[in-house]
Amino acid sequence: MIAHLRVAPENAAAYEALMTHVAAMTRAHEPGVVHYGWAKSVDEADTYVVVEVYADAAVHAAHMASAWVREALPRSAALIEGKPHIRQYVSEGSTPVRRVIASD
């Protein structure tokens, strides 16, 4: 999954701290997560991207059920502007997962 989202300048530090925590917890405790990371746009200071790669749908479900994700989702929603623009990509033979956050 690739999510693009906007964060107001006054929320940037809090958003970055939150995402750094979620990424660290995910990497430390979820071996089935192939990649979990975020980055800030060079060209648009208020734009961020989150890239998530899961081994399978069960790993994604476990990630969404983790304490750090359940705690982070409402905090993240309060820090971003509007809805994230989420796109899901799957490898051949894979099944898409159900989206938890609505996208535009």
mmCIF file of the C-alpha atoms, coordinates in Angstrom:
data_MODEL
# 
_entry.id   MODEL 
# 
loop_
_atom_site.group_PDB 
_atom_site.id 
_atom_site.type_symbol 
_atom_site.label_atom_id 
_atom_site.label_alt_id 
_atom_site.label_comp_id 
_atom_site.label_asym_id 
_atom_site.label_entity_id 
_atom_site.label_seq_id 
_atom_site.pdbx_PDB_ins_code 
_atom_site.Cartn_x 
_atom_site.Cartn_y 
_atom_site.Cartn_z 
_atom_site.occupancy 
_atom_site.B_iso_or_equiv 
_atom_site.pdbx_formal_charge 
_atom_site.auth_seq_id 
_atom_site.auth_comp_id 
_atom_site.auth_asym_id 
_atom_site.auth_atom_id 
_atom_site.pdbx_PDB_model_num 
ATOM 1   C CA . MET A 1 1   ? 0.000   0.000   0.000  1.00 0.00 ? 1   MET A CA 1 
ATOM 2   C CA . ILE A 1 2   ? 1.124   3.500   -0.759 1.00 0.00 ? 2   ILE A CA 1 
ATOM 3   C CA . ALA A 1 3   ? -0.555  6.411   0.986  1.00 0.00 ? 3   ALA A CA 1 
ATOM 4   C CA . HIS A 1 4   ? -0.018  10.087  0.184  1.00 0.00 ? 4   HIS A CA 1 
ATOM 5   C CA . LEU A 1 5   ? -1.222  12.580  2.752  1.00 0.00 ? 5   LEU A CA 1 
ATOM 6   C CA . ARG A 1 6   ? -0.900  16.195  3.790  1.00 0.00 ? 6   ARG A CA 1 
ATOM 7   C CA . VAL A 1 7   ? 0.155   17.427  7.208  1.00 0.00 ? 7   VAL A CA 1 
ATOM 8   C CA . ALA A 1 8   ? -0.079  21.073  8.260  1.00 0.00 ? 8   ALA A CA 1 
ATOM 9   C CA . PRO A 1 9   ? 3.295   22.572  9.269  1.00 0.00 ? 9   PRO A CA 1 
ATOM 10  C CA . GLU A 1 10  ? 2.190   22.936  12.896 1.00 0.00 ? 10  GLU A CA 1 
ATOM 11  C CA . ASN A 1 11  ? 1.480   19.167  13.025 1.00 0.00 ? 11  ASN A CA 1 
ATOM 12  C CA . ALA A 1 12  ? 4.611   18.004  11.177 1.00 0.00 ? 12  ALA A CA 1 
ATOM 13  C CA . ALA A 1 13  ? 6.798   17.278  14.225 1.00 0.00 ? 13  ALA A CA 1 
ATOM 14  C CA . ALA A 1 14  ? 4.047   15.327  15.995 1.00 0.00 ? 14  ALA A CA 1 
ATOM 15  C CA . TYR A 1 15  ? 3.205   13.385  12.822 1.00 0.00 ? 15  TYR A CA 1 
ATOM 16  C CA . GLU A 1 16  ? 6.848   12.520  12.174 1.00 0.00 ? 16  GLU A CA 1 
ATOM 17  C CA . ALA A 1 17  ? 7.355   11.376  15.780 1.00 0.00 ? 17  ALA A CA 1 
ATOM 18  C CA . LEU A 1 18  ? 4.228   9.219   15.596 1.00 0.00 ? 18  LEU A CA 1 
ATOM 19  C CA . MET A 1 19  ? 5.228   7.613   12.299 1.00 0.00 ? 19  MET A CA 1 
ATOM 20  C CA . THR A 1 20  ? 8.793   7.043   13.511 1.00 0.00 ? 20  THR A CA 1 
ATOM 21  C CA . HIS A 1 21  ? 7.363   5.184   16.527 1.00 0.00 ? 21  HIS A CA 1 
ATOM 22  C CA . VAL A 1 22  ? 4.958   3.087   14.434 1.00 0.00 ? 22  VAL A CA 1 
ATOM 23  C CA . ALA A 1 23  ? 7.678   2.200   11.931 1.00 0.00 ? 23  ALA A CA 1 
ATOM 24  C CA . ALA A 1 24  ? 10.106  1.199   14.697 1.00 0.00 ? 24  ALA A CA 1 
ATOM 25  C CA . MET A 1 25  ? 7.513   -0.951  16.477 1.00 0.00 ? 25  MET A CA 1 
ATOM 26  C CA . THR A 1 26  ? 6.459   -2.551  13.209 1.00 0.00 ? 26  THR A CA 1 
ATOM 27  C CA . ARG A 1 27  ? 10.038  -3.394  12.223 1.00 0.00 ? 27  ARG A CA 1 
ATOM 28  C CA . ALA A 1 28  ? 10.861  -4.734  15.692 1.00 0.00 ? 28  ALA A CA 1 
ATOM 29  C CA . HIS A 1 29  ? 7.772   -6.877  16.238 1.00 0.00 ? 29  HIS A CA 1 
ATOM 30  C CA . GLU A 1 30  ? 6.303   -7.829  12.860 1.00 0.00 ? 30  GLU A CA 1 
ATOM 31  C CA . PRO A 1 31  ? 8.654   -10.054 10.837 1.00 0.00 ? 31  PRO A CA 1 
ATOM 32  C CA . GLY A 1 32  ? 6.003   -10.609 8.154  1.00 0.00 ? 32  GLY A CA 1 
ATOM 33  C CA . VAL A 1 33  ? 6.020   -6.930  7.246  1.00 0.00 ? 33  VAL A CA 1 
ATOM 34  C CA . VAL A 1 34  ? 8.422   -6.786  4.323  1.00 0.00 ? 34  VAL A CA 1 
ATOM 35  C CA . HIS A 1 35  ? 8.702   -2.983  4.402  1.00 0.00 ? 35  HIS A CA 1 
ATOM 36  C CA . TYR A 1 36  ? 7.160   -0.186  6.450  1.00 0.00 ? 36  TYR A CA 1 
ATOM 37  C CA . GLY A 1 37  ? 8.396   3.352   6.024  1.00 0.00 ? 37  GLY A CA 1 
ATOM 38  C CA . TRP A 1 38  ? 7.465   6.967   5.521  1.00 0.00 ? 38  TRP A CA 1 
ATOM 39  C CA . ALA A 1 39  ? 9.054   9.972   3.860  1.00 0.00 ? 39  ALA A CA 1 
ATOM 40  C CA . LYS A 1 40  ? 8.453   13.684  3.447  1.00 0.00 ? 40  LYS A CA 1 
ATOM 41  C CA . SER A 1 41  ? 8.258   15.231  -0.015 1.00 0.00 ? 41  SER A CA 1 
ATOM 42  C CA . VAL A 1 42  ? 11.194  17.344  -1.128 1.00 0.00 ? 42  VAL A CA 1 
ATOM 43  C CA . ASP A 1 43  ? 8.989   19.464  -3.398 1.00 0.00 ? 43  ASP A CA 1 
ATOM 44  C CA . GLU A 1 44  ? 5.863   19.822  -1.236 1.00 0.00 ? 44  GLU A CA 1 
ATOM 45  C CA . ALA A 1 45  ? 6.725   20.416  2.426  1.00 0.00 ? 45  ALA A CA 1 
ATOM 46  C CA . ASP A 1 46  ? 3.273   19.384  3.661  1.00 0.00 ? 46  ASP A CA 1 
ATOM 47  C CA . THR A 1 47  ? 3.133   16.101  1.722  1.00 0.00 ? 47  THR A CA 1 
ATOM 48  C CA . TYR A 1 48  ? 4.155   12.702  3.082  1.00 0.00 ? 48  TYR A CA 1 
ATOM 49  C CA . VAL A 1 49  ? 4.121   9.162   1.742  1.00 0.00 ? 49  VAL A CA 1 
ATOM 50  C CA . VAL A 1 50  ? 3.765   5.937   3.721  1.00 0.00 ? 50  VAL A CA 1 
ATOM 51  C CA . VAL A 1 51  ? 4.794   2.691   2.020  1.00 0.00 ? 51  VAL A CA 1 
ATOM 52  C CA . GLU A 1 52  ? 3.689   -0.633  3.496  1.00 0.00 ? 52  GLU A CA 1 
ATOM 53  C CA . VAL A 1 53  ? 4.538   -4.078  2.082  1.00 0.00 ? 53  VAL A CA 1 
ATOM 54  C CA . TYR A 1 54  ? 3.080   -7.192  3.699  1.00 0.00 ? 54  TYR A CA 1 
ATOM 55  C CA . ALA A 1 55  ? 3.934   -10.849 3.078  1.00 0.00 ? 55  ALA A CA 1 
ATOM 56  C CA . ASP A 1 56  ? 0.225   -11.675 2.950  1.00 0.00 ? 56  ASP A CA 1 
ATOM 57  C CA . ALA A 1 57  ? -3.240  -10.612 4.106  1.00 0.00 ? 57  ALA A CA 1 
ATOM 58  C CA . ALA A 1 58  ? -2.820  -12.307 7.497  1.00 0.00 ? 58  ALA A CA 1 
ATOM 59  C CA . VAL A 1 59  ? 0.292   -10.227 8.202  1.00 0.00 ? 59  VAL A CA 1 
ATOM 60  C CA . HIS A 1 60  ? -1.627  -7.090  7.259  1.00 0.00 ? 60  HIS A CA 1 
ATOM 61  C CA . ALA A 1 61  ? -4.490  -8.067  9.571  1.00 0.00 ? 61  ALA A CA 1 
ATOM 62  C CA . ALA A 1 62  ? -2.042  -8.653  12.438 1.00 0.00 ? 62  ALA A CA 1 
ATOM 63  C CA . HIS A 1 63  ? -0.429  -5.275  11.768 1.00 0.00 ? 63  HIS A CA 1 
ATOM 64  C CA . MET A 1 64  ? -3.782  -3.505  11.894 1.00 0.00 ? 64  MET A CA 1 
ATOM 65  C CA . ALA A 1 65  ? -4.593  -5.298  15.171 1.00 0.00 ? 65  ALA A CA 1 
ATOM 66  C CA . SER A 1 66  ? -1.319  -4.328  16.849 1.00 0.00 ? 66  SER A CA 1 
ATOM 67  C CA . ALA A 1 67  ? -1.535  -1.983  19.827 1.00 0.00 ? 67  ALA A CA 1 
ATOM 68  C CA . TRP A 1 68  ? 0.712   0.647   18.233 1.00 0.00 ? 68  TRP A CA 1 
ATOM 69  C CA . VAL A 1 69  ? -1.385  0.827   15.057 1.00 0.00 ? 69  VAL A CA 1 
ATOM 70  C CA . ARG A 1 70  ? -4.689  0.931   16.936 1.00 0.00 ? 70  ARG A CA 1 
ATOM 71  C CA . GLU A 1 71  ? -3.325  3.767   19.077 1.00 0.00 ? 71  GLU A CA 1 
ATOM 72  C CA . ALA A 1 72  ? -1.726  5.593   16.129 1.00 0.00 ? 72  ALA A CA 1 
ATOM 73  C CA . LEU A 1 73  ? -4.682  5.632   13.724 1.00 0.00 ? 73  LEU A CA 1 
ATOM 74  C CA . PRO A 1 74  ? -6.847  8.169   15.590 1.00 0.00 ? 74  PRO A CA 1 
ATOM 75  C CA . ARG A 1 75  ? -3.792  10.266  16.467 1.00 0.00 ? 75  ARG A CA 1 
ATOM 76  C CA . SER A 1 76  ? -2.678  10.264  12.832 1.00 0.00 ? 76  SER A CA 1 
ATOM 77  C CA . ALA A 1 77  ? -6.170  11.153  11.604 1.00 0.00 ? 77  ALA A CA 1 
ATOM 78  C CA . ALA A 1 78  ? -6.131  14.198  13.900 1.00 0.00 ? 78  ALA A CA 1 
ATOM 79  C CA . LEU A 1 79  ? -2.784  15.352  12.489 1.00 0.00 ? 79  LEU A CA 1 
ATOM 80  C CA . ILE A 1 80  ? -3.428  15.022  8.754  1.00 0.00 ? 80  ILE A CA 1 
ATOM 81  C CA . GLU A 1 81  ? -5.494  17.251  6.500  1.00 0.00 ? 81  GLU A CA 1 
ATOM 82  C CA . GLY A 1 82  ? -8.374  15.538  4.731  1.00 0.00 ? 82  GLY A CA 1 
ATOM 83  C CA . LYS A 1 83  ? -8.255  11.873  3.816  1.00 0.00 ? 83  LYS A CA 1 
ATOM 84  C CA . PRO A 1 84  ? -5.122  10.036  2.768  1.00 0.00 ? 84  PRO A CA 1 
ATOM 85  C CA . HIS A 1 85  ? -4.851  9.052   -0.884 1.00 0.00 ? 85  HIS A CA 1 
ATOM 86  C CA . ILE A 1 86  ? -4.311  5.280   -0.596 1.00 0.00 ? 86  ILE A CA 1 
ATOM 87  C CA . ARG A 1 87  ? -3.498  2.914   -3.430 1.00 0.00 ? 87  ARG A CA 1 
ATOM 88  C CA . GLN A 1 88  ? -3.075  -0.810  -3.000 1.00 0.00 ? 88  GLN A CA 1 
ATOM 89  C CA . TYR A 1 89  ? -0.829  -2.918  -5.207 1.00 0.00 ? 89  TYR A CA 1 
ATOM 90  C CA . VAL A 1 90  ? -0.613  -6.698  -5.180 1.00 0.00 ? 90  VAL A CA 1 
ATOM 91  C CA . SER A 1 91  ? 1.795   -9.199  -6.677 1.00 0.00 ? 91  SER A CA 1 
ATOM 92  C CA . GLU A 1 92  ? 0.496   -11.767 -9.128 1.00 0.00 ? 92  GLU A CA 1 
ATOM 93  C CA . GLY A 1 93  ? -1.489  -14.394 -7.266 1.00 0.00 ? 93  GLY A CA 1 
ATOM 94  C CA . SER A 1 94  ? -2.008  -12.200 -4.201 1.00 0.00 ? 94  SER A CA 1 
ATOM 95  C CA . THR A 1 95  ? -5.354  -11.115 -2.833 1.00 0.00 ? 95  THR A CA 1 
ATOM 96  C CA . PRO A 1 96  ? -5.972  -7.447  -1.997 1.00 0.00 ? 96  PRO A CA 1 
ATOM 97  C CA . VAL A 1 97  ? -6.695  -6.669  1.644  1.00 0.00 ? 97  VAL A CA 1 
ATOM 98  C CA . ARG A 1 98  ? -9.701  -4.760  2.866  1.00 0.00 ? 98  ARG A CA 1 
ATOM 99  C CA . ARG A 1 99  ? -8.918  -1.092  3.379  1.00 0.00 ? 99  ARG A CA 1 
ATOM 100 C CA . VAL A 1 100 ? -9.346  0.230   6.902  1.00 0.00 ? 100 VAL A CA 1 
ATOM 101 C CA . ILE A 1 101 ? -9.091  3.947   6.135  1.00 0.00 ? 101 ILE A CA 1 
ATOM 102 C CA . ALA A 1 102 ? -11.229 5.376   3.347  1.00 0.00 ? 102 ALA A CA 1 
ATOM 103 C CA . SER A 1 103 ? -9.281  7.120   0.611  1.00 0.00 ? 103 SER A CA 1 
ATOM 104 C CA . ASP A 1 104 ? -10.248 9.661   -1.981 1.00 0.00 ? 104 ASP A CA 1 
# 
